[in-house]
């Protein structure tokens, strides 16, 4: 555990209560301690207090502790300790004010954001004359205004002077995360807008579509009276990402949400159709029996009867 700790780096951890290092007295193997970048390092008597409190230390902030330095620190320890306590109390009062200020700024930012959302809702209101007059122009203007607002918001946030406190650090991380999420959402919404593919025209005509840009072959298997589609989906693509929909006159396959649609040369039986993955290539193979199976069967039977009649006539002739 921590009993064997030899080196402890607490750089830039917002440590303001220097007396808290007394909890490290039990770590008898601790030889190096780093407190650089913490508010406590600005206290008068900071180094003397640490050296006198932690007898086991050999280095403080990369600087070796001399024997003479420790003796002097121990001699002045009561006075230095009292000064440190006074500075800690002042620091805690300052931190309380900083927390209040951070809460106030956060509330102001929330109120400002709420006002922006309310104004956007008013813009989208059905009664808005601008929207009614020209929807496309209104959307474009709104997009330009949103870009300007975002730029102004970024400039205001990054140029505003703020104290280096835990609250300001958290606020910065929250702001960056909000901006990242907003960009991701905007990107996703644009993707959704782009994915409005036309599969059927307004007149009801089904179109051939190959959004995933896959190679395919359509075979007319006359011997078995069926149509076979071989769609070259990726070998390692999970089957759960495929959605097959066979209709009498066309077939539609969604590959990771992207549609592949093909108009069939003949009507098929959707209920009798089957789809499977090829064991060798991983391709999607869809077998679709033709709807005219019975008619074709009769033609084959009649053809065989005619053939037997011919044989009979040949025998009679002989």
Buried (B, 14 or more C-beta within 10 A) or exposed (E): EEEEBEEBEBEEBBBBBBEEBEEBEEBEEBBBBBBEBBBBBEBEBBBBBBBBBBEBBEEBBEEEBEEEBBEBBBEBBEEBBEBBEEBBEEBEEBBEEBEEBBEEBBEEBEEEEEEEEEEBEEBEEEEEEEBEEEEEEBEEEBEEEEEEEEEEBEEEBEEEEBEEBEBBEEBEEEBEEEBEEEEEEEEEEEEEEEEEEEEEEEEEEBBEBBBBEBEBEBEEEEEEBBBBBBBBBEEEBEEEEBEBEBBEEBBBBBBEEBBBBBEBEBBBBBEBBEBEBBEEEBBBBBBBBBBBBEEEEEEEEEEEEEEEEEEEEEEEEE
